[in-house]
Amino acid sequence: MEIVAYALGVMYTPGPVNLLGLNAGLNGQARTSLGFFVGVGLAMLTLFLLFGWAGAAWVRGNMLAVAGAVGCGYILYLAVKVARSSIDLGKVREAPRMLQFRDGLIMQLCNPKAMIATLPIATIQFPAAGIHGASLLFWSLGLAVLAFGAPGSYALMGAMLGQRIENPKLLKGFSLAMAAMLVWVAITIGYEHAWLPLASGGL
């Protein structure tokens, strides 16, 4: 639950990839941009597998508690940034351009937000939950599907709501909800994977 909540909180907040999906929807390109969404999902699958296998080897024993403390602090920082973010949709509605698979793959592999989404999950939450081997592949595939759905949902929202999506209060409320979810995940991680192990160790 914590892994899914964190993934949703990071992947589904407004960012460059999601705003491109929104732009595609507003310009009637939701269906023709499916390749772009697949590229985003494949990029996230690649990152989850790479960092997941590395994380299982690097984060063990007491390192998990230390990494958990640092990780929950970073998640709280991210939640504050998300809550304080402002969306300028005027910059999104530019001339239509067909988005392709290559665009989604390259952009998401180079997107700092993709690293923010994958590193805490792969190096903290996966090892803490004992996710490795075949289960790592299963979870990575599931999270990659969520990543595919993020810009896809923005495109669908743009296609369905059209001009009404330009109300900034709508996306602001969505951002605040995602920030609240991130805070809940940070508190849970901090308590279960940092505070309890450190306290039981006599620290």
C-alpha positions as CSV (number, residue, x, y, z in Angstrom):
1,M,0.0,0.0,0.0
2,E,2.8,2.4,0.9
3,I,4.6,1.7,-2.4
4,V,1.5,2.2,-4.5
5,A,0.6,5.4,-2.5
6,Y,4.1,6.9,-3.0
7,A,4.1,5.9,-6.7
8,L,0.7,7.6,-7.2
9,G,1.7,10.6,-5.2
10,V,4.8,11.2,-7.4
11,M,3.7,9.9,-10.8
12,Y,0.3,11.6,-10.9
13,T,1.2,15.1,-9.8
14,P,1.6,17.7,-12.6
15,G,5.1,17.4,-14.2
16,P,6.5,17.7,-17.7
17,V,5.4,14.3,-18.9
18,N,1.9,14.6,-17.5
19,L,1.5,18.2,-18.8
20,L,2.5,16.9,-22.3
21,G,-0.3,14.3,-21.9
22,L,-2.7,17.0,-20.9
23,N,-1.7,19.0,-23.9
24,A,-2.3,16.0,-26.1
25,G,-5.8,15.6,-24.7
26,L,-6.6,19.3,-25.1
27,N,-5.5,19.1,-28.7
28,G,-7.5,15.9,-29.5
29,Q,-4.3,13.7,-29.7
30,A,-5.1,11.4,-26.7
31,R,-5.4,8.2,-28.9
32,T,-2.5,9.1,-31.3
33,S,-0.2,9.6,-28.3
34,L,-0.5,6.0,-26.9
35,G,3.0,5.3,-28.1
36,F,4.3,8.2,-26.0
37,F,2.6,6.7,-22.9
38,V,4.1,3.3,-23.6
39,G,7.5,4.9,-23.9
40,V,7.0,6.5,-20.5
41,G,6.0,3.2,-19.0
42,L,9.0,1.3,-20.5
43,A,11.4,3.9,-19.2
44,M,10.0,3.5,-15.7
45,L,10.2,-0.3,-15.9
46,T,13.8,0.0,-16.9
47,L,14.6,2.3,-13.9
48,F,12.7,0.2,-11.4
49,L,14.5,-3.0,-12.5
50,L,18.0,-1.3,-12.5
51,F,17.6,0.5,-9.2
52,G,15.6,-2.5,-7.7
53,W,18.4,-5.0,-8.3
54,A,21.0,-2.5,-7.1
55,G,19.0,-1.5,-4.1
56,A,18.6,-5.1,-3.0
57,A,22.4,-5.5,-2.9
58,W,23.2,-2.1,-1.3
59,V,20.5,-1.6,1.3
60,R,20.7,-4.2,4.0
61,G,20.5,-4.4,7.8
62,N,20.9,-1.1,9.7
63,M,21.5,0.7,6.4
64,L,17.7,0.3,5.7
65,A,16.9,2.3,8.8
66,V,19.3,5.1,7.9
67,A,18.1,5.1,4.3
68,G,14.5,5.1,5.5
69,A,15.1,8.2,7.6
70,V,16.8,10.1,4.7
71,G,14.2,8.9,2.3
72,C,11.2,10.0,4.4
73,G,12.8,13.4,4.9
74,Y,13.1,13.7,1.1
75,I,9.5,12.6,0.6
76,L,8.4,15.3,3.0
77,Y,10.4,17.9,1.1
78,L,8.8,16.7,-2.1
79,A,5.4,16.9,-0.6
80,V,6.0,20.6,0.3
81,K,7.2,21.3,-3.2
82,V,4.1,19.7,-4.7
83,A,1.8,21.5,-2.3
84,R,3.4,24.9,-3.2
85,S,3.6,24.3,-6.9
86,S,1.6,26.4,-9.3
87,I,0.5,25.3,-12.7
88,D,0.6,27.7,-15.7
89,L,-1.6,26.0,-18.2
90,G,-1.1,28.9,-20.6
91,K,2.4,27.5,-21.4
92,V,1.0,24.0,-22.0
93,R,-1.4,24.9,-24.9
94,E,1.1,25.4,-27.7
95,A,0.9,24.2,-31.3
96,P,0.0,20.5,-31.5
97,R,2.8,18.1,-32.1
98,M,2.4,14.4,-32.4
99,L,4.0,12.6,-29.5
100,Q,5.8,9.3,-30.3
101,F,7.1,6.3,-28.4
102,R,10.7,7.6,-28.7
103,D,9.7,10.9,-27.1
104,G,8.2,9.2,-24.1
105,L,11.1,6.8,-23.6
106,I,13.9,9.4,-23.9
107,M,12.1,12.2,-22.0
108,Q,11.2,9.9,-19.0
109,L,14.7,8.4,-18.8
110,C,16.1,12.0,-18.6
111,N,13.3,13.3,-16.3
112,P,14.4,14.0,-12.8
113,K,10.9,13.3,-11.6
114,A,11.4,9.7,-12.8
115,M,14.4,9.3,-10.5
116,I,12.4,10.8,-7.6
117,A,9.7,8.2,-8.2
118,T,12.0,5.1,-8.6
119,L,14.9,5.6,-6.1
120,P,13.0,5.7,-2.8
121,I,10.8,2.7,-3.9
122,A,13.7,0.6,-5.3
123,T,16.3,1.3,-2.6
124,I,14.0,1.6,0.5
125,Q,10.6,0.2,0.1
126,F,11.4,-2.8,-2.1
127,P,14.1,-4.1,0.3
128,A,12.0,-3.4,3.4
129,A,9.1,-5.4,1.9
130,G,11.4,-8.2,0.9
131,I,10.6,-7.6,-2.8
132,H,13.3,-9.2,-5.0
133,G,13.8,-11.7,-7.8
134,A,10.5,-12.6,-9.6
135,S,8.5,-10.4,-7.3
136,L,10.7,-7.4,-8.2
137,L,9.8,-8.0,-11.9
138,F,6.1,-8.3,-11.0
139,W,6.1,-5.1,-8.9
140,S,8.1,-3.2,-11.5
141,L,5.7,-4.2,-14.2
142,G,2.8,-3.0,-12.1
143,L,4.4,0.3,-11.3
144,A,5.3,0.7,-15.0
145,V,1.6,0.3,-15.8
146,L,0.9,3.1,-13.3
147,A,3.5,5.2,-15.0
148,F,1.9,4.6,-18.4
149,G,-1.5,5.6,-16.9
150,A,-0.2,9.0,-15.5
151,P,0.2,11.0,-18.7
152,G,-2.6,8.9,-20.2
153,S,-5.0,10.0,-17.4
154,Y,-4.0,13.6,-18.0
155,A,-4.7,13.2,-21.7
156,L,-8.1,11.7,-20.9
157,M,-8.8,14.5,-18.5
158,G,-7.9,17.1,-21.2
159,A,-10.0,15.4,-23.8
160,M,-13.1,15.1,-21.6
161,L,-13.0,18.4,-19.8
162,G,-11.6,20.6,-22.6
163,Q,-11.5,24.3,-21.7
164,R,-12.8,23.7,-18.1
165,I,-9.4,22.1,-17.2
166,E,-7.9,25.6,-17.4
167,N,-9.4,26.4,-14.0
168,P,-6.2,26.5,-11.8
169,K,-8.2,25.5,-8.7
170,L,-8.8,22.0,-10.1
171,L,-5.1,21.1,-10.5
172,K,-4.2,22.9,-7.3
173,G,-6.7,20.7,-5.4
174,F,-5.3,17.7,-7.1
175,S,-1.7,18.7,-6.1
176,L,-2.7,19.2,-2.5
177,A,-4.3,15.8,-2.4
178,M,-1.2,14.2,-3.8
179,A,1.0,16.2,-1.3
180,A,-1.2,14.9,1.6
181,M,-0.7,11.3,0.3
182,L,3.1,11.9,0.2
183,V,3.1,13.2,3.8
184,W,1.2,10.1,4.9
185,V,3.7,7.8,3.2
186,A,6.7,9.6,4.6
187,I,5.3,9.3,8.2
188,T,4.6,5.6,7.7
189,I,8.0,4.9,6.3
190,G,9.7,7.0,9.0
191,Y,7.9,5.2,11.8
192,E,8.1,1.6,10.4
193,H,11.4,1.6,8.7
194,A,13.5,4.2,10.6
195,W,12.1,4.9,14.1
196,L,11.2,1.3,15.1
197,P,14.5,-0.3,13.9
198,L,16.6,2.4,15.4
199,A,14.6,2.4,18.7
200,S,14.9,-1.4,19.0
201,G,18.6,-1.1,18.4
202,G,18.9,1.1,21.5
203,L,19.5,4.3,19.6
